Amino acid sequence: MIDLKTLREDPEAVRASQRARGEDAALVDALLSADERRRSAVSQADTLRAEQKRLGKLVGGAKGEEREGLLAEAKQLAARVKTAEAEQSAADEELLAAQRRLSNVIDPRTPAGGEADFVTLKHVGTPREFDFPVKDHLELGTGLGAIDMERGAKVSGARFYFLKGVGAQLELALLNMAAAQATAAGFDLVVPPVLVRPEIMDGTGFLGAHAGEVYRLEEDDLYLVGTSEVPLAGYHADEIVDLSGGPLRYAGWSTCFRREAGSYGKDTRGIIRVHQFNKLEMFVYCAEQDAEAEHERLLAWEEEMLAKIEVPYRVIDTAAGDLGASAARKLDCEAWVPSQQTYRELTSTSNTTTFQARRLNVRHRDEGRTQHCATLNGTLATTRWMVAILENHQQADGSVRVPEALRPFLGGVEVLEPKG
């Protein structure tokens, strides 16, 4: 949820954020009205309770007919207080509902527009020139005995797959390398639950416009997570955390599930866009004033990992219309995919400011005052990275050179050889 203080002080900034996202700016005025009604209801209830308290003191010192009269008046006032408190409760609910309909206020640097309106911040590395016909990751993975899409579809349906042999080893090596980097940087490694309660999924902002991408187990009223950001955001729900020693940093290793609703016909070949994958996700709780610097740190850690797999990439500032509801700013790292002659997302890191923490009631103490935390997230490795590794390091005979930094996590193997 957005900060009501921000709304009251600069409603036009919130309207501008909604317009930049391509969302309804009228929701801002609806929230302003709900806020005004709630404040009026609180004032009315407080006034009546104060009058009730004053009248109670008079009753205590009165006798005879005066007391009877005051008691009758108190009875009428009690009914008015009850009505006012019911109106306040209704206003509270109306305000909360209006607040939850609004996405986070974007960072002023976030470009306006949709998916194609990102701004490229930098390029790192140069795409390789091949002197042989380039194979895509699926052809390479099939040749290596690493990826089996056909049997994945047979067992589970479209967009499922088996990783086997060197494919399974490569994914584990990649995630273990990410885990080693994260723990060396001071992150607490976590294997979280992948089923969460509705209030946790909703608290992270994933049940808004993107609810169609989330798998739900209706009988159990639980949701399968699409990222360990969700359980890690809920880890400290309804708590006051200690940030006196600096940000709390977690690295969550989990299997992730996405329905990919609305993506039919897109990336149907291979493992670029699938329903199930593994990922190591960084998640941070920090003071709001530290969030921007922490965002830069998360990006730097992502780039450190990309350097280890030796692929060309670019960093983009994602446009407002392509942000999730929680993000104020999102920076993506996109690796070069030779078979497609374009860059494709491998990582993203988002600053969600205090949006998630307000919904999940995560706070910290700052100079004696209780404040909402800022939360941030960033991908450190995921199954999709195998696409970039296989394609960028392929050789003419269908083998794949293993990036040097990854070799210790693959038992020292330098080249993945095709089968047969």
KOLKOLVEX-281308 format. One record per residue (C-alpha): residue in three letters; chain; x, y, z. Coordinates in pm, whole numbers. Layout:
! KOLKOLVEX-281308
aa / ch / c1 / c2 / c3
ala / A / X / Y / Z
...
END
This chain:
! KOLKOLVEX-281308
aa / ch / c1 / c2 / c3
met / A / 0 / 0 / 0
ile / A / 114 / 353 / -62
asp / A / 183 / 594 / 223
leu / A / -125 / 807 / 293
lys / A / 103 / 1095 / 392
thr / A / 245 / 1094 / 38
leu / A / -108 / 1088 / -102
arg / A / -220 / 1386 / 106
glu / A / 90 / 1593 / 45
asp / A / 125 / 1533 / -330
pro / A / -176 / 1362 / -486
glu / A / -71 / 1478 / -833
ala / A / 250 / 1272 / -806
val / A / 37 / 965 / -736
arg / A / -192 / 1046 / -1029
ala / A / 113 / 1089 / -1255
ser / A / 243 / 751 / -1140
gln / A / -88 / 586 / -1227
arg / A / -89 / 748 / -1571
ala / A / 273 / 643 / -1634
arg / A / 174 / 284 / -1553
gly / A / -126 / 304 / -1786
glu / A / -356 / 261 / -1487
asp / A / -662 / 452 / -1367
ala / A / -572 / 790 / -1212
ala / A / -930 / 820 / -1083
leu / A / -840 / 563 / -818
val / A / -631 / 837 / -653
asp / A / -936 / 1059 / -610
ala / A / -1137 / 763 / -482
leu / A / -868 / 703 / -220
leu / A / -858 / 1071 / -125
ser / A / -1235 / 1064 / -73
ala / A / -1215 / 745 / 132
asp / A / -939 / 898 / 342
glu / A / -1146 / 1210 / 407
arg / A / -1453 / 1004 / 501
arg / A / -1247 / 792 / 735
arg / A / -1091 / 1093 / 907
ser / A / -1435 / 1251 / 945
ala / A / -1574 / 926 / 1092
val / A / -1283 / 901 / 1337
ser / A / -1332 / 1263 / 1444
gln / A / -1704 / 1211 / 1496
ala / A / -1653 / 892 / 1697
asp / A / -1380 / 1054 / 1909
thr / A / -1603 / 1353 / 1984
leu / A / -1892 / 1134 / 2091
arg / A / -1667 / 913 / 2307
ala / A / -1529 / 1222 / 2478
glu / A / -1884 / 1343 / 2544
gln / A / -1975 / 998 / 2675
lys / A / -1680 / 1009 / 2914
arg / A / -1776 / 1358 / 3035
leu / A / -2136 / 1251 / 3086
gly / A / -2026 / 942 / 3278
lys / A / -1848 / 1163 / 3532
leu / A / -2161 / 1376 / 3575
val / A / -2375 / 1066 / 3634
gly / A / -2136 / 953 / 3904
gly / A / -2191 / 1271 / 4106
ala / A / -2563 / 1319 / 4043
lys / A / -2862 / 1209 / 4252
gly / A / -3235 / 1173 / 4220
glu / A / -3413 / 1314 / 3917
glu / A / -3092 / 1473 / 3787
arg / A / -2927 / 1131 / 3783
glu / A / -3226 / 974 / 3607
gly / A / -3212 / 1243 / 3341
leu / A / -2841 / 1203 / 3290
leu / A / -2879 / 824 / 3265
ala / A / -3142 / 863 / 2995
glu / A / -2913 / 1103 / 2809
ala / A / -2622 / 858 / 2848
lys / A / -2831 / 579 / 2703
gln / A / -2911 / 785 / 2394
leu / A / -2545 / 888 / 2363
ala / A / -2432 / 526 / 2389
ala / A / -2649 / 442 / 2090
arg / A / -2496 / 731 / 1894
val / A / -2145 / 614 / 1989
lys / A / -2226 / 264 / 1872
thr / A / -2349 / 398 / 1538
ala / A / -2045 / 624 / 1502
glu / A / -1807 / 335 / 1576
ala / A / -1982 / 119 / 1317
glu / A / -1944 / 403 / 1065
gln / A / -1576 / 433 / 1155
ser / A / -1526 / 61 / 1107
ala / A / -1696 / 77 / 766
ala / A / -1481 / 378 / 671
asp / A / -1167 / 188 / 778
glu / A / -1260 / -101 / 551
glu / A / -1345 / 132 / 262
leu / A / -1011 / 311 / 300
leu / A / -814 / -14 / 310
ala / A / -991 / -144 / -1
ala / A / -922 / 184 / -186
gln / A / -557 / 176 / -77
arg / A / -512 / -179 / -201
arg / A / -641 / -89 / -548
leu / A / -349 / 149 / -606
ser / A / -9 / 32 / -731
asn / A / 310 / 164 / -577
val / A / 420 / 516 / -668
ile / A / 695 / 485 / -928
asp / A / 1044 / 623 / -885
pro / A / 1082 / 955 / -1073
arg / A / 1350 / 793 / -1291
thr / A / 1122 / 511 / -1409
pro / A / 1032 / 559 / -1777
ala / A / 665 / 596 / -1864
gly / A / 504 / 355 / -2107
gly / A / 480 / -16 / -2172
glu / A / 704 / -315 / -2230
ala / A / 887 / -161 / -2526
asp / A / 954 / 173 / -2357
phe / A / 1245 / 68 / -2136
val / A / 1566 / 274 / -2123
thr / A / 1898 / 98 / -2178
leu / A / 2143 / 201 / -1906
lys / A / 2450 / 13 / -2031
his / A / 2588 / -273 / -2238
val / A / 2851 / -512 / -2107
gly / A / 3044 / -742 / -2341
thr / A / 3017 / -790 / -2717
pro / A / 2805 / -1058 / -2883
arg / A / 3022 / -1335 / -3022
glu / A / 3073 / -1382 / -3396
phe / A / 3024 / -1747 / -3488
asp / A / 3198 / -1913 / -3786
phe / A / 2949 / -2201 / -3789
pro / A / 2567 / -2230 / -3791
val / A / 2431 / -2136 / -3448
lys / A / 2213 / -2389 / -3267
asp / A / 1948 / -2282 / -3017
his / A / 1954 / -2398 / -2656
leu / A / 1700 / -2674 / -2712
glu / A / 1892 / -2832 / -2998
leu / A / 2211 / -2807 / -2793
gly / A / 2045 / -2937 / -2477
thr / A / 1887 / -3228 / -2661
gly / A / 2221 / -3318 / -2816
leu / A / 2385 / -3311 / -2474
gly / A / 2112 / -3531 / -2326
ala / A / 2038 / -3239 / -2094
ile / A / 1682 / -3130 / -2182
asp / A / 1380 / -3347 / -2265
met / A / 1079 / -3137 / -2360
glu / A / 888 / -3421 / -2528
arg / A / 865 / -3635 / -2215
gly / A / 797 / -3324 / -2002
ala / A / 490 / -3259 / -2216
lys / A / 390 / -3626 / -2200
val / A / 402 / -3629 / -1822
ser / A / 278 / -3278 / -1734
gly / A / 167 / -3093 / -2048
ala / A / 300 / -2801 / -2249
arg / A / 580 / -2586 / -2104
phe / A / 707 / -2861 / -1876
tyr / A / 1038 / -3042 / -1925
phe / A / 1291 / -3279 / -1775
leu / A / 1647 / -3174 / -1699
lys / A / 1866 / -3481 / -1687
gly / A / 2232 / -3576 / -1681
val / A / 2451 / -3273 / -1747
gly / A / 2137 / -3057 / -1765
ala / A / 2045 / -3132 / -1405
gln / A / 2412 / -3099 / -1305
leu / A / 2442 / -2763 / -1483
glu / A / 2136 / -2619 / -1312
leu / A / 2256 / -2735 / -969
ala / A / 2606 / -2599 / -1040
leu / A / 2463 / -2262 / -1138
leu / A / 2241 / -2236 / -831
asn / A / 2518 / -2355 / -602
met / A / 2750 / -2090 / -746
ala / A / 2481 / -1828 / -678
ala / A / 2431 / -1960 / -324
ala / A / 2805 / -1946 / -259
gln / A / 2823 / -1586 / -379
ala / A / 2520 / -1485 / -175
thr / A / 2646 / -1638 / 149
ala / A / 2991 / -1485 / 94
ala / A / 2817 / -1147 / 63
gly / A / 2642 / -1199 / 398
phe / A / 2302 / -1327 / 286
asp / A / 2127 / -1589 / 498
leu / A / 2052 / -1886 / 271
val / A / 1689 / -2002 / 301
val / A / 1486 / -2285 / 151
pro / A / 1132 / -2150 / 202
pro / A / 791 / -2314 / 164
val / A / 650 / -2283 / -187
leu / A / 285 / -2285 / -76
val / A / 164 / -1969 / 99
arg / A / -155 / -1835 / 255
pro / A / -372 / -1587 / 60
glu / A / -282 / -1296 / 289
ile / A / 89 / -1346 / 216
met / A / 42 / -1370 / -161
asp / A / -187 / -1066 / -154
gly / A / 51 / -881 / 77
thr / A / 329 / -895 / -179
gly / A / 102 / -751 / -448
phe / A / 75 / -1059 / -671
leu / A / -304 / -1093 / -657
gly / A / -375 / -775 / -850
ala / A / -332 / -744 / -1227
his / A / -105 / -1052 / -1237
ala / A / -330 / -1285 / -1035
gly / A / -389 / -1491 / -1348
glu / A / -27 / -1605 / -1342
val / A / -57 / -1760 / -995
tyr / A / -149 / -2124 / -932
arg / A / -407 / -2170 / -656
leu / A / -499 / -2484 / -463
glu / A / -862 / -2401 / -395
glu / A / -933 / -2694 / -163
asp / A / -649 / -2589 / 70
asp / A / -677 / -2212 / 5
leu / A / -305 / -2191 / -66
tyr / A / -103 / -2047 / -352
leu / A / 205 / -2184 / -526
val / A / 475 / -1916 / -536
gly / A / 621 / -1780 / -858
thr / A / 927 / -1657 / -668
ser / A / 1068 / -1699 / -318
glu / A / 1018 / -1323 / -285
val / A / 668 / -1413 / -165
pro / A / 749 / -1634 / 137
leu / A / 1050 / -1417 / 224
ala / A / 831 / -1105 / 224
gly / A / 595 / -1287 / 458
tyr / A / 875 / -1417 / 680
his / A / 863 / -1110 / 908
ala / A / 491 / -1026 / 864
asp / A / 343 / -855 / 1173
glu / A / 689 / -818 / 1327
ile / A / 917 / -536 / 1434
val / A / 1260 / -630 / 1297
asp / A / 1598 / -512 / 1421
leu / A / 1784 / -312 / 1157
ser / A / 2037 / -165 / 1399
gly / A / 2306 / -382 / 1240
gly / A / 2205 / -289 / 886
pro / A / 1973 / -450 / 627
leu / A / 1842 / -805 / 670
arg / A / 1943 / -1000 / 361
tyr / A / 1804 / -1341 / 265
ala / A / 1874 / -1562 / -36
gly / A / 1584 / -1797 / -108
trp / A / 1635 / -2115 / -312
ser / A / 1302 / -2248 / -435
thr / A / 1112 / -2411 / -713
cys / A / 880 / -2153 / -873
phe / A / 550 / -2197 / -1053
arg / A / 384 / -1965 / -1305
arg / A / 74 / -2020 / -1514
glu / A / 209 / -1789 / -1787
ala / A / -148 / -1678 / -1853
gly / A / -176 / -1466 / -2165
ser / A / 158 / -1587 / -2304
tyr / A / 23 / -1855 / -2535
gly / A / 226 / -1869 / -2855
lys / A / 523 / -1689 / -2696
asp / A / 852 / -1872 / -2639
thr / A / 691 / -2211 / -2682
arg / A / 1023 / -2371 / -2779
gly / A / 1260 / -2472 / -2504
ile / A / 1290 / -2352 / -2146
ile / A / 1268 / -1974 / -2179
arg / A / 905 / -1945 / -2065
val / A / 789 / -2245 / -1862
his / A / 551 / -2331 / -1579
gln / A / 812 / -2460 / -1335
phe / A / 1175 / -2363 / -1272
asn / A / 1428 / -2318 / -995
lys / A / 1564 / -1986 / -876
leu / A / 1785 / -1823 / -617
glu / A / 1627 / -1493 / -514
met / A / 1780 / -1219 / -301
phe / A / 1542 / -1043 / -63
val / A / 1620 / -747 / 161
tyr / A / 1455 / -559 / 448
cys / A / 1609 / -218 / 513
ala / A / 1527 / 134 / 631
glu / A / 1343 / 336 / 368
gln / A / 1628 / 586 / 335
asp / A / 1869 / 302 / 252
ala / A / 1657 / 141 / -19
glu / A / 1804 / 321 / -320
ala / A / 2162 / 231 / -226
glu / A / 2055 / -126 / -155
his / A / 1896 / -145 / -498
glu / A / 2230 / -58 / -655
arg / A / 2400 / -327 / -446
leu / A / 2154 / -592 / -563
leu / A / 2219 / -495 / -925
ala / A / 2595 / -516 / -865
trp / A / 2560 / -868 / -720
glu / A / 2355 / -972 / -1024
glu / A / 2619 / -834 / -1257
glu / A / 2888 / -1018 / -1062
met / A / 2705 / -1344 / -1134
leu / A / 2662 / -1256 / -1503
ala / A / 3035 / -1191 / -1531
lys / A / 3095 / -1544 / -1397
ile / A / 2898 / -1705 / -1678
glu / A / 3077 / -1488 / -1938
val / A / 2783 / -1370 / -2148
pro / A / 2718 / -1028 / -2307
tyr / A / 2429 / -843 / -2143
arg / A / 2260 / -509 / -2107
val / A / 2095 / -337 / -1810
ile / A / 1758 / -174 / -1868
asp / A / 1535 / 55 / -1664
thr / A / 1194 / -110 / -1699
ala / A / 905 / 114 / -1803
ala / A / 623 / 185 / -1557
gly / A / 361 / -11 / -1750
asp / A / 577 / -323 / -1733
leu / A / 627 / -309 / -1355
gly / A / 447 / -527 / -1105
ala / A / 212 / -347 / -869
ser / A / 467 / -348 / -586
ala / A / 771 / -212 / -769
ala / A / 864 / 154 / -773
arg / A / 1161 / 82 / -998
lys / A / 1289 / -235 / -1165
leu / A / 1627 / -286 / -1330
asp / A / 1661 / -588 / -1559
cys / A / 1976 / -758 / -1685
glu / A / 1918 / -912 / -2027
ala / A / 2167 / -1157 / -2179
trp / A / 2240 / -1192 / -2548
val / A / 2075 / -1501 / -2702
pro / A / 2258 / -1581 / -3027
ser / A / 1984 / -1794 / -3186
gln / A / 1735 / -1510 / -3146
gln / A / 1982 / -1226 / -3213
thr / A / 1837 / -1030 / -2923
tyr / A / 1866 / -976 / -2550
arg / A / 1641 / -1171 / -2312
glu / A / 1582 / -1115 / -1941
leu / A / 1789 / -1322 / -1700
thr / A / 1761 / -1113 / -1385
ser / A / 1554 / -833 / -1242
thr / A / 1587 / -636 / -922
ser / A / 1302 / -429 / -780
asn / A / 1277 / -160 / -515
thr / A / 928 / -195 / -368
thr / A / 989 / 83 / -111
thr / A / 748 / 38 / 184
phe / A / 461 / -93 / -31
gln / A / 484 / -460 / 68
ala / A / 584 / -391 / 429
arg / A / 272 / -176 / 479
arg / A / 51 / -456 / 351
leu / A / 233 / -718 / 559
asn / A / 289 / -492 / 863
val / A / 669 / -525 / 882
arg / A / 828 / -246 / 1084
his / A / 1151 / -141 / 1250
arg / A / 1245 / 116 / 1513
asp / A / 1430 / 427 / 1404
glu / A / 1540 / 661 / 1684
gly / A / 1255 / 536 / 1900
arg / A / 990 / 568 / 1629
thr / A / 830 / 268 / 1462
gln / A / 861 / 286 / 1082
his / A / 769 / 54 / 797
cys / A / 1063 / -122 / 634
ala / A / 1152 / -99 / 268
thr / A / 1177 / -432 / 85
leu / A / 1376 / -518 / -226
asn / A / 1431 / -830 / -434
gly / A / 1664 / -949 / -707
thr / A / 1729 / -1268 / -902
leu / A / 2075 / -1420 / -864
ala / A / 2029 / -1730 / -1082
thr / A / 1748 / -1925 / -1241
thr / A / 1693 / -2216 / -1481
arg / A / 1661 / -1974 / -1774
trp / A / 2031 / -1886 / -1737
met / A / 2107 / -2221 / -1899
val / A / 1974 / -2078 / -2226
ala / A / 2242 / -1807 / -2230
ile / A / 2519 / -2042 / -2114
leu / A / 2447 / -2311 / -2373
glu / A / 2404 / -2074 / -2666
asn / A / 2689 / -1831 / -2598
his / A / 2944 / -2105 / -2522
gln / A / 2848 / -2355 / -2793
gln / A / 3111 / -2501 / -3022
ala / A / 3086 / -2625 / -3380
asp / A / 3056 / -2993 / -3283
gly / A / 2759 / -2930 / -3052
ser / A / 2968 / -2930 / -2735
val / A / 2951 / -2643 / -2487
arg / A / 3244 / -2481 / -2309
val / A / 3182 / -2441 / -1934
pro / A / 3257 / -2089 / -1805
glu / A / 3568 / -2099 / -1586
ala / A / 3398 / -1976 / -1266
leu / A / 3132 / -2247 / -1300
arg / A / 3374 / -2538 / -1340
pro / A / 3443 / -2600 / -969
phe / A / 3067 / -2647 / -919
leu / A / 3061 / -2905 / -1203
gly / A / 3341 / -3118 / -1065
gly / A / 3602 / -2944 / -1280
val / A / 3436 / -3030 / -1612
glu / A / 3554 / -2789 / -1882
val / A / 3341 / -2900 / -2178
leu / A / 2995 / -3057 / -2201
glu / A / 3012 / -3317 / -2476
pro / A / 2721 / -3424 / -2696
lys / A / 2588 / -3777 / -2656
gly / A / 2629 / -4025 / -2938
END
